[in-house]
Amino acid sequence: MNYRIAIDPQLDLSAVEFTEAWNASQYNEDAPAVVKSDSSESFLSPEITVVLIAAAVSIPASVISNFVTEVLKKKFLEKKAPKVSVTTTTTPEGQPVLIIKQSEE
């Protein structure tokens, strides 16, 4: 199953940073990530960066949310890392998209 991960630019986490961190983690073996630059994702804001995870197993949104939180904590050692929320939607073709945004909490 392919997952699209859409990252809100307010998080200051690029698709490349996410992809490198994901692929350096234990998740890479079952679900490698690549940066996706595809203008056909027109239902998403053009400022949102997209990563594609090709998973051999199902990945709960909570795992991805926790992973992003940990990456942000490492990135913002000097400052408080932003909290994230994950919303699940689907593309017009029916593929899942996890939208990662800065939480309002």
N, C-alpha and C positions, 0 to 999 in steps of 0.2 A: 504494500500500500504506500502511496506517495502522500506526504504531508507538505503543504505549503505553510511556511512560517512567515508571517508578515510582521515586521518590527517597526513600531512607531519611532520616527526620528527623534522625538522628545527624550527617548531613553539614551540617546548618544551611544548606541550600540549598532555598528554597521553589520551588514550581512556577512562581510568578510570576517569580521571579528567573531561573530556568532559561529560561522562555519568552521573557522580554525579551532575555536574552543571545543565545539561539538566533536569534531573529528579527532581531537587529541584526548577525548574522554572515552570511557568504557562503552558508550553508546555507538561509537563508530562501527564496531564489528557487525552489529545487526542493522544499523541504520545510518549509513554515511550521508553527509549533507553536502550540497553544492549551492553556490550562489545562483539565483535564478533572475535573469534580466529579460523579461518577456512583456512587451507592451500589450499583449492580449489580456493581461490582468486588469482590464480597465475598470472593473468594479471596485478596485482598491485605489486609494489616493496615490498619485504618482510619487509622492515623497516617501512612501513606505517602501522599505527594502524587503526583498523576498528571498527566502532560503527554501530550497526543496530538500526534504529528507525522504530518501527511498528506504522504507523500513521493511524488513523481513518479518517484523513482529508488530503488534499493536502498541502504540505509545500513548499513554494517558496524557491529557493536557496538563495535569498537575506535575508530571515529570518534567515537561518542557518548561513550565512556569518556574519550578524549583531550580532547574538548570540555569535559566536566565537570571534569576535572583542571585545565584552563586557567582556567575560570571560578572554581574554588575558589582557585587561586593568586592571582588578582586580588582576590578577596574577602578573603583572609587574608594581606594583605601584611605585617602585623606578626607573624604567627604562621606556623608551618609548616602548610601546607594538608594536610588528610587525604588519604590515598591511597584510590582507589576500585577497586571490582571490579564487573563487570557480569555478571549471570546472565540467560540468556534462557529464557523459559518461554512458554506460550501460555494464552490465556483458554479457558474451556470452549467458546467459539465458534470457537476456532482462530486467533485473532489473536495476533501476537507481542507479548510484553511484555518489556521490558528493565528488570531490577531493578538499580538502582544503589545499592550499599551501601558503607559505609566498609570498606576492606580491613583484614584482621587483620595484615598484614605490618608 
